[in-house]
Amino acid sequence: MKYIVLFLFILCVIYVHYRGRVRYPFWRQLSDHSTFTAPINVFMYLFSRVATTPYLKPEQFPELITLRDNWQAIREEGRKLMEIQQIKASDKFNDAGFNSFFKTGWKRFYLKWYEDSHPSAMALCPHTTALLRELPSVKAAMFAELPDGSRLPRHRDPYAGSLRYHLGLMTPNDDRCFIEVDGERYSWRDGEGVMFDETYLHYAENQSGQNRLILFCDIERPMRYRWAQTVNHWLGRHLMSAATAPNEEGDRTGGVNRLFKYIYSIRKVGKRLKGWNKTGYYIIKWILFGGLAALIFFSL
């Protein structure tokens, strides 16, 4: 039985690796989080009610009209947050999902994260949070700032149970400020939305000379069958909600992010080792990965 499980797991990893035109090198893919979440994500692709292409038409999600129709009011709350410098990077190692992005200039202010609301968002952005409460398919939302000269490194998100929606609020309206998903570029425009599958490799950068502010949302992936939608909803609620990160004191911090400061301490040791002896770092890394994989396999 465990050999069947191993075979299916390998098939899922191979599918995830080859589904896009843009791919990681083999060893980079092997240690990426998408390798470990591959069986869950293949389930999502298999039973998805919408196309599994890099970009999708926002018109397929009519509930998002509410956000597009109110984009100027949403922009005004985002602008006020920028003025008081509340759209910012975390300085306490309590946002594991986006920690690497802060180093390259990206900033955020959470409005909603799966089943958790942020008291700070309800106080500072009452209109936007009220709109979001009317949209249960929007599982997560934030204001996201990409200042001039900053970028997001190429990556893929770990969970295919959602799709990513960006609504342009204060953008350069310039092709030098863009996101590229599986090799295809999109440049943000004020008041316009774009929907894409964030489990394809993507990156973003802004070399326009101006700041960029968007409303960033995760939309629950529509599934073909009610039971598959229930599975997706349950996974989002119980797995993704553990990654809740605060804007300020008083906001909830999920279990993953409560542990992250300790995990990051281990990562810092690894980075020092990599800087001192790169070969030794990779030997230790793959021994640990191999040992963990063997432990899981033989315990089945």
Summary of the structure (lengths in Angstrom):
residues: 300
radius of gyration: 19.6
end to end distance: 8.6
largest distance: 58.6
contacts: 912
relative contact order: 0.16
helix: 47%
strand: 21%
